[in-house]
Amino acid sequence: MPDSPQELIARRKVRQGVVVSDAREKTITVRIDGQTAHRKYKKTVRVSTNLHVHDERNEAGVGDLVRIIETRPLSKQKRWRLDEIVERAK
């Protein structure tokens, strides 16, 4: 059965990335890696972006693989919150 229109509108973006910084209180920085084709030359190019994520319990550490979910603006830069830690750093 298809989702209702309200559920489709309210669906939030989910991303997975690696924690690159946990220096701030209740905030982590997550690097999201991806690939895209160059617009002119069509060569595959690696791209990455850093997102500031709300981590309420300060449980994620540098190197952890985490899943994050889009949320309302929590501060000037934070628009994401930690959903779960997929894999701990070794």
Beta strands, then each sheet from edge to edge (+ up, - down):
strand 1: 14-21
strand 2: 27-37
strand 3: 44-54
strand 4: 65-70
strand 5: 80-87
sheet 1: 1+ 2- 3+ 5+ 4- 1+
end
